[in-house]
Amino acid sequence: MGYKYLIALFFMELFAATEASAQADSAAVAKRDSIYKQMELEGVTVEGRTAIQKDDHTAYMPTQRQVDAANSGMRLLSNLMIPKLLVNLADHSVKNADGSAPAIYIDNRKANATEADRLRPKDILRVEYYDRQSKKFPGEQSVVNFITRKYDRGGYVDVRTSTNVHPLACAGEYAVQAGFDTKKLNITLLGGSGFNDEDGGGTSSTERVGLTTPFTKTTMALEGIDKMRAYLGMVQATYRTDKTTVYANVGLNWQETPTSRYRTAVAYTPEVYPASEATTATTSRYATPSAAFFFETKPDSGQTLRLNATYTHGNNAYSRTYAEGSLPTVVQDTKEKTDFAELSAYYSIDMKHSNSFSAEVTGVYYGTRTDYVGTMAAWQVIDGGGVLVFPQYIQTFSKKITLTVCPGLFWEVYNIEGYGKTSRVVGRPSVRANYKMGNNSSLLAFWCLGTSSPEMSYYNNTEQRVNQYTVKRGNPSLKMEKLHYFNLAYNLSAKNINLSLIGQAALNTDVMKASYSIEGNDLVETYISDGSLFKGVAGVAASWALLGNSLQLMGQLLYNWQKTTGQYATANNRLEYALSANYYLGNFSFTAQYTPKTKYYDGMALWHEGPHQYFFLASWHHKGLFVEVGCQRMFDGALKNRQWFDYGVYAIDKTTTINNWGSSAWVRLSYSFDFGRKKVERTKMDVQKGSSGIMKI
C-alpha cells in the first residue's frame, strides 16, 4: 500500500498548492527563466505563466531550461509536462491519458511524430495542445501543434545519433539535416538510417484446438534473430510572406527485414502430430516514395484558407516460410502495390457578432493490388475512397461560453474485386461547449459520433494457410464500427501548476472481433462484427514546478473501465497511474518516468498484459552540443508481453519475449550549428510512411 499512499499524498499536496498558486498567478516566473516572463501570444500579453488557455486549446511556451535540456521536438514535448500527455522516452512516441494517440501538426500542417521529433527545440516557439475537436482542426479528436520560428537568412546543420550500448550496438538511428533560408524561401534536406537487431527472444505459447480430435499444442521459443534496416531521404521547400505559407516536399522511406528467423520446440497432447522443432522465417521490404503540398493564406482579417495534398505509393514484398518437422512446409510470398492520396480544403471566417464559421472538405483515395503465391494462391484488388465534410458554426456568449455545432458527414465507397462495391453515407456530427471560468481555467463538454474505416488486411477476400491445421481468411462483409464519444474536462493553468480533471466515455457498436470455427480438418481464423464495447476513463492529471522551476513533477491517476457484449462478453476495470520528474542543474538535466504493469482488453477479443516501464535519463548541453545517457528497466530482464483468450473451439495463451527492449541503455549525441543567422534558426522535416494491407500470418 506504500506506493498508493505516496501517489495520494502527491495529489493532495498538489491540490493544496493549486489554491495558493491560482491567487498568485500574475507573479513573475523564476529569474533564470525571466526571458519568458513576458510573452506575446496572438496579440495578448501574458506575464508569469508558460501555459495559456484559449477557447479550444492550451498553448505551452517552453522555458530556456526546457529547451536546453532537449535535442528533439518530442523530448521538448516531454519536458513541457503537459498533464494529459505522456511521451515514451525510449522511442519518443506520445499518447493521451486515455491511451489514444494525438494527431501531430507543425505550423497547422498535418505531420507525424517522427517529423516532429526531428525539429530542433530552439526552433519551437510554443506547443498547442487541443484535447477536443476544434475550429482549426475539425475531425481530429486531439491535436499537438508545434509552432516554429521563421527566418529570412542563413541556415543550420544538425547531426544526431542514437546507439544502444546495452545490449551492445543492437539498435541505432543516425540522421543529418540542413536548412537554408534566403529572404522568403527555405530549403531543407534530410537523410538518415536506422537498424535494429534482435538476437534471441521469440514467442512461447499454449494453444487448445477443438478439431475432431482435440489437442493442446505447446510451443517453446529456442532461439531467434530479427534484423531491420531503414533508410530515408527528403527535400523540402517553404515559401512565406506575411499572409501566406506554401510548403512542398518529396521523400523516400525504405524499410526492410533481410533476416527474421525463429526456432521453437513444438509438442502436442495427445500426439496428433509428432513432437519436433519448427522454424518460421520471414523477409519483407517496404519502399514508400511520397510527396506533400500545403498552402495557407489569410485573404482578409479574420479569414483563413488552407489547402493540403499528400500522395504515397507503396511497393511492398512479404515472404514467410513455416517448416515443422516432417510436415509439409507452408509458404507465403506476397507482392503488393498501394496508392494513397488525400486532398483537403479548409476555410474559416470570423463574423461580427462573436460568431464564426469554418468548413473543411477532405477527399481520400486508396488502392491496393496484391498477389499471394505459395501454398495457397490468391489475387486481391481493392479500391476505395470517400469524402468528409465538416462545417462548423461557433458562437461565443459574454466572452465566456463558446458553443460549436458541426453537422459532419462521411461518404465512403470501396470495391473488392470478386465481392462487389460497398457505398455508405454516415453522419459525423459533434457538439462542443467551453466555459472560461477565468483567465486560467475552463470547463469543457464534448460529444461526437463517428465510424471506423475498413482496414484492408481484415476486409479482404483472400485466404492463406498458417500451418498444417489453420487457415486465415478475410471478411469483406464486416460492418463499420459506430462510435459515440463523450468528453468532460476541467483545465487549470496557473503560475507553476497545470491541472486537468478527466472524464471520458465511448460506446462502440458492431465491434470487429477475431473469430474461430471448424471446417472439416481446418481451424478457420477470421473476423466478425458483433456486440458493443463500453469504455471510459476518469481521473486527474497534473504537473507542478518547484524550486524556481528547477524541479518539475507530473502525475496521472486514472480509473479505466471496459465492458463488451455479444460473443466473448467480458469486463475489465483497473486503476492506472504514471509519474514523471525533471530536475535541472546548470548545464545538466535529469529525468525519470514510471508507468506500472498494464492489463487491458483490446475489443477484438484478446487480453493483453505488459510489464511496468521506467526510464532514467541524464543529459548535458554546451552551445550546440547535446549528450544524453538513458536506460529503461535496468533492474529487470527481457521485456515480456502476454496475450490470451478462449474462443471456444480455440484458446491461446502466448508470451512474446523481446531482449533488446527489456533492460537496455543508450547514448544519444547531437550537434547543431547556425550560420548567417541574425538571431536563431529554422524548422521541420518529413518523410511520410505508407501503410500496407498485406494479410500477415
N, C-alpha and C positions, 0 to 999 in steps of 0.2 A: 504493500500500500504506500511505500515511501514515495515513489515517483508520482503517484496521483496527488499526494499531499503537496509536493513541490509545484506541480502544474497548477493546482487550485490556488496556492499561495501566490504564484506569479500573476495570475489574472486578478486576484483580489487586490494586490498592490497596484496593478495596472489601472484598475477602475478607480482606486483612491487617487492615484496621481492624475487621472483624467480630469477630475473635478477641478483640481488646482491649476492644471495646465490650460484648460479652456478659458479660465478667467484671465490668465497671463498671456493670452495668445498674441497680443500686439508687441510683446517684448522682443528685443533683438536676439538673433541666434548667437552662438558662441563666436568669440573673436576670431578663432582660427578659420572659421568659415565665413568671415564677415563680407567677403566679396559677393556672397549670395544674400546678404542682409536685405537688400532692396532689389527687386526684380520686376521687369516689365512683362506682362503676360496679356497679349491682346488688348492693350490699352488700359489695363488695370494694374496699378502699382501695389505690390504685396510686400509687407515687411514682416520678417521674423519667422515665416513658415516656408517650408520647401514642398508642401503638398497643398494644392489649391483646388477647391471644389468648384466645378462648373455644373451646368444644368444636367448634363448626361455623362460626365466623366470626372475623374480627378487627375490633375496634372502634377507630376512629381519632378522637381528640379534637383539634379544631383549636386551635392556639395563637392568642394575641391578634394576632400579626403576620399569620398566615394569614387571619384574619377581616378585619382592617383592609384587607388587600390584595385584597379581593374585593367585588363588589357583586351577586353572584347565587349561587345554590346550586351550579351547575356550575362556576363559576370557583373557588369554595371547594374543590370536589372536586378540581380540578386542582392547587390549592395544597397539598392534603394529600399529593400524590405517592404514592398507593397503587401499589406496584410493578406489579401486574398490570393496571392500568387506564391508558388513555390518553385524555385529553379533548381534542377538537379545539377550539382556542382561537378559531376563527373562528365556528363555528356552535354551540359548546357541546354537541356530541354526545359520547357516550362509548362506548368499546368495550373488551373484554377483550384480553389479549395475543394470543389466538388469532384475533382479528378478529370474534368474536361480540359481540352487544350484551347487557349485563346487564339484567335486569328492574329497574325502578325502583319503590321503595316509599317512602312517607312515613309514619312512625309506624305501621308494619306494614300500611298500606293501599296497595293497588296504585295506582300513579300512572304518570307518564311523564316523560321527560327535560325536556320543556317546562315541566311543572308544577314539577319540582324546580329548574329554573333560576330560577323566579320567587321562590323562597324567599330571604329576606334572610339573609346569612351570620351576623349576630348572633343570629338565632333558631335556629341549628343547634347543638345540644349535641354531637353526635357523628355519625359516619357508620359504619354497619356494612357490611362487605363479606363476602359469602358467595361463595366460589369453588367451591361444590358445592351439591347438593341438601341441604336442611336440615330439621330438625324443624318450624321455624316456617313455611317456605315450600316445602312439598312440590310437586314438579313443575317447579320453576324450576331451571335449570342453574346460574345465578349471579344474585346479587341485590345491589343497592346500596340500603340502607335508611337514610333520613335521619331522625334522632331530633331532635325540636324542643322548644323551650321552651314552657311553658304559663303563661298569665297569668289573673288574676282581675279585672282592672280596666284602664281606659284604652284606648288604641288607637294606631294609627300610620297614616301616609300615606307611600306610596313611589311615586316617579315615576322612570321610566327611559326613556332614548332611546339609540338606536344608529344612526348615519348614516355611510354610506360617503363619504369625501372624495376617494378615488381608486379608480375613476373617480368624478367628482364627482356626488354625490346619486343614485347608481344603485340604492341599496338602503337600507332603513331599517326600524327597529322602534320603536314607541312604546307605552308602557303606563303605566297608573296603577292602583294598588290601595290599598285602605284596609281596615283591620281594627278591630273594636270589641269589647272584652271587658267583660262585666258579670257578675260572680260566676262562674257555671259555663258561661255561654253566650258563644260567639264568633260574630260575623257578619263575613264578608269579601266585599268587592266588587272586581271586576276588569274593566277594559276596556282594549282595545288594538287596534292596527292595524299593518300592515306592507306594504311594497311591494318589488318587485324588477324593475328594468328592464334587460334585456339587449339592447344595441344592437350589432349585428354578430355575428360568430361564425357558428356553424352546423356542418353535418356534410359532410365530403368523403369519398368512398368509391370503391372499385373493386369491382365485382361481376361474377362469372363465372356465366352462366346456361346450363344444358345442355338447352335446348329442342331441337326438331327441327333448327332452325338455331342452333347455339350462338353466343353473343355475349358480349362484355365491355362492361359499362356503367360509364362513368366520370362521377362527379358531383363538381362543384367548387362549394363554397359561395361565393356572391357577396355577399349581404347578409342581415341578419336583424334582427328585432325581436321581443322577447318581454316582455310586461308581466304581472306578477302582483300581485294585491291580496288582502289578508287582513284580516279583522275578527273580533274575538271579544269575548264578554262572559260573565260568570259571577257567580253569587251562591252563597255557601257558608255553611253553619251547622254549628257544632260544639258539642256539649254534653258536659261532662266532670265526672265525680266521681272519687273516689279509685280506684274499681274499674272504672268504665265509661266508654267513649267512644262517642258517637253522632255520625255525620257525614253530611251530605247536601249535594248541590249540583245546580244546573241551569245549563246553559250553552248557548251557540250559537257555532259556529265557521263562518265564511263565507269561502270562498276562491274566487277567480275569476281566469281568464285572459282579459281582454277582447280582447287582441290577441296573436297569436303567428303570425308570418308569416316564412317563409324562402324566399329565391330562390336557385336553383342553376343552373349550366350543365351540361347533360346531353349526352353523346356516346356512340355505340355503335360497336363494332368487331366484325364488319362492320356496315355501316349498315342494320340491320334496321328501325330507326326513324330518322327524321331528327334530326340534332343540333338542340337548341333550348334554351330556358330552361324550368324547371319552378318552380312556386310551390306550397308547402304552407302552408295557413292553417288554424289550429285555434283554437277557443274552448272554454272549459269553465267550469263553475260547480258548486261542491260546497257545499251547505248542510247542516250537521250539528248539529241540536239533540241534547242529551244530558242524562242525569240519572244520579246515582250515590248509593248509600246504603251506609254502613259502620257496623257495630256490633261492639264488642269489650268483653268483660267478664271479670272473674276471680271466678267464683262462690265459690271457696274457695282456700285456699293451694295452689299448685302446679297450678291448673286455669286454662285459658283457653278461652273460647268466642268465636268470631268469625263474623260473617255479612257478606257483601258482595254487592251487587247493582248492576249497571250496565245502562243501555239507551242505545242510539244509533240514531237514524234518519237516513238519508241521502236527500236529494233532489238528484240529480245530473244534469248535462247535459254532453254532449261532442259537438262537431261538428268535422269535418275535411273539407277540400276539397283535392284534388290535381289541378293542371292542368299538363299538359306539352305545349307547342307546340299543334299542331292535333289532338292525340289526344283522345278522349272524356274529359271531366272525371270523376274518381272522387269521390263524395260519401258521407260517413257522418254521420248525425245521430242521436244516441242520447239517450234519456231513461231514467233508472234510478232506482228507489226501493229502498232497502235497510233492513233492520231487523236489529239485533244486540242480544241480551240474554244476560246471564250472571249466574248466581246460585250462590254457593258458601257452604258451611258448614264450619267448622273447629273441632275440639275437641282439647285435649291435657290430659293428667294425669300428674303425677309420682307414682310409686309408692314403696314403702318400701325396695326392695332395689336402689337405684342404677339403677332402670329407669324407663321412662316409655313412654306410648303416645299417639299422635296419629292423627287421621284427618281427611281433607278430602274433601268430595264437591262437585264442580262440574258444574252443568248449563249447556249452551250452546245457544242457538237463533240461526240466521241465515237470512235470506231475501232474495232479490233478484227484482225484476221489471224487465226491460229490454226496451225497444222500439228496434230498429235499423231506420232507414229510410234511403233514399238509393239508391245504385247497386244494392245488394243488401239486401233487407228480411229481417228475422228477428225473432222474438219469443222471449224467453228467460225461463223461470221456474225458479228453483232454491230449494228449501227444505231445511234440514238442521239437525242438532243432534247433541248427544252428551252423555254423562255420563262424567266422570273420577273415579275412586275411588283415593285414596292413603292406605291405612292404614300406619302406621309403628310399629315396635317398636324401642326404643332401650335398650341395656344397657351400663352402664359397669363396668369392672373395675379395681379398685385406684386409682380416680380418675385413671387414665392412659389406658386403652384404652376407646374407645367404639365399639360396633358398632350399625349401623342397618340394618334389613331392611324393605323396602317392596314388597309384592306388588301393585303398582298395576295397574289395569285401565282400558281406554278402550273405551266402546261408542259407535259413531258410525253415523248414518243420514242419508242425504241423497237427495233426489228431484229429478231433472232432467226437466222436462216434455218428453214426446216420447221419452225414453230409458228411464225407469224408476227404481226405487228401489234403492239400494245400502245394505246394512247389514253391519256387521262388529264383532266384539269382538276386541281385541288386548291383549296384556299390556304393561304399563308398569312392570316390576319394576326395583328398584335395590338395591344393596348398598353400604354405606359403612363404612369403618373409619378411625378417627382415633386417633393415638398422641401424647399430650402428653409431650414429651421433657424438659420443664421448664416454668417459669413463662412462658417467652417463645418457645418453639419447638414445632413439631408436625409430624407426618408424616401425610399423607392418601392413602388409596386408595379409588377410587370406580368403580363400573360401573353403567350403566343401559341399558335397552332402550326405544326409542321409535319413533314413526311420525310421518309428516307428516300434515297436514290438507289437504283439497282447496282449492286457490285457484281461485275460480270463473272468473277470467279465462283459465285454462287448461282447466278441466274442462267448460266449456260445450259446447253442441251447435250453436253458430252458425257462420256462415261470412261473411266480409267481404272485399271486394276492396280490395287495397292500391294497385295500379296496373294498367296495361294487361295485364300478364302474370302477376301474383302474387295468389294468394288465400290468406288466413289463416283457419285452421279450428281450433276447439277439439277436445278429445278426451275425451269422458265415460268412456272405457274405461281411462284411466290408473290404474295401481296406486298404492297408498300406498307411499312410501319407508319402508324399515325401517332403523333406526339402532341400532348398538351403539356406546356411548361409554365410553371409559376415561380416568381422570384419576389421575395420581400426582403428588404435590407435597410439597415441604418448605417451611415458612414459619418465618421468624425475625423477631421484633420486639424489637430491642434499644433502648438509650437513644437513639441517634441514627442507627440503621441498621435498615431493613426489607428483608428479603431473601426472595425466592421462587425455588425451583427448580421448573421446569415440565416435565411430561411428559404429553401428551395424545394420544389416538388415537381415530379414529372409522371405522366401516365402514358405509356406506350401500349398501343393495341396492335393486333396482328403481328406479334413479335416473331422474328425469324429464329428458329431453333434447329439444332442438329437433330437428326432422327435416324434410327437404325431399324431394319427389318430383315427378315429371312426370305430369300428367293432361291428355292432348290438347295444347292450346296454352297450358296454365296451369302455372305453378310453384306447388305447394301447400306452404305452411308450416304445420306442425302440431307436435305433441309426442308422444313415445313414452316408455314405461317400459322401461329396458334397462340391463343390466350393473350393475357395482358401482363405488363410489368409495371409495378408501382415502385417508385424510389424517391427518396428525399434526403435532405441534409439540413441540420440546424446547428448553430453554434456561434462561436466568436473567434475573430482573428484580430491580432493587434501587433503593432511594432512600437518600440519605445527607445528613445535616445537619451543617454545618461552621460554624466561626467564630461559636460561640454561637448557632446556629440562624439566623444572618443569611443563610447560603447553603445552598440545597437543590439537590441533584443527583439525577437519576433516569435510569436506563438500562434498556433491554430488548435482549437479544441472543438471537435465536431462529432455529432451523433448522426450516423447514417442508418437508413433502413431500406430494405428491399423485400418485395413480395411478388411472386409470379402466380398466375392462374393457368388453367388448362393443363395440357400434358406436362409432366415433370414439375408440378406445382411445388414451390419451396419458399422459404423466407430466410432473411438474414438481417440481423440488427447488430450494430457494432459501434464502439467508441473509438475515434481516431484522433491523433494529435501530431503536431510537428513543431520542432523547436530549432531556432537558428540564433547565432550570435556572431557579431563582428566587433573586433577591437582594433583601433588604430593607434600606433605608437611611432611617431616620426615618419620615416620612410617605410616602416613595416606595417603590415596588417595581418590579422589572424581571424580565421573564420571556422565555425563549427556548425554542423547541421545534423539533426537526428529525426528519423521517422521510424515508428515501430513496425512490427510484423503486420502484414496485411492478409485479410481473408475476405473474398467477395465472390458474388455470383454474377457472371457476365451477361445474363439474359439469353444467351444462346445455348443454355443447358450445359454449363460447365462451371465447376467450382475452381477457384484459383487461390493459392496461398503462397506468399512470398516472405522472405526473411526481413528483419529490420535492416535499416540502412543508416550509416553515419559517415560523415566526412570531416576531415580536418585539413585546412589549407593555411599555408603561411606564404606571404609574398613580400617582395622588396622592389622598390622602384627608384630610379635615379634618372632624371631627364627622360630620354626616350626609351630607356632600358627597363624591362619588367621581367622579374623572375618569380615563378610560383612553384612551390613544392606541395603536393597534395596526396592524400591517401583516403581510402574508403575501406571500412570493415577490416581494419588491420588486426583485430583480435579474434577474427572468425576465419573459417575455412572457405571452401568454394561456395559460390552462390547457387542455391538450390530453389527452384520454383516447382511447386506441386500443382497438378491439375487432376480432377477426378469427377466422375458422375456415374450413376446407374440408370441406363436407358431401358432396362427390362431385358431384351434379348442380348444386350451388350453392356458391359460395365468396364470402365477404365480407371486406373489409378497410376499416374506416372509422375516421375520426378526427373527434371532436367537439371544437370549439373554443369555450370559454366565456371571454369577455373580462373580465366583471365579477369573476370569482373566480380570475383568474390572478394578476396583480400588482395588489394592492388595499390600501387603508388605510382605517381607520375611527376615529371618535371615539365613545366611549360615556360618557354622563353619567347620574348618578343622584343623587337627593336623597331622604333618608328622615328623618322626624322622628316622635317619640313624644309622646303627650300623656296625662296622668293615670296614668303608669306609676309603680310603686314602684321598679323596677329597670330591666328591659329590655323585650322585646317578644313577638311572636307568630309565626305560621307560614303556610304553604301557599296554594295556589290550583290551579285546574284548569279546562280546557275540553277534554273528550275529543274526539278526532278519530275519525271513522268511516273505513271502508275501502270501496273500490269494486271491483266485479268487471267493470267495463266492459273489453271487449277492445279496447284501443287499438291503432291501426295507424299 
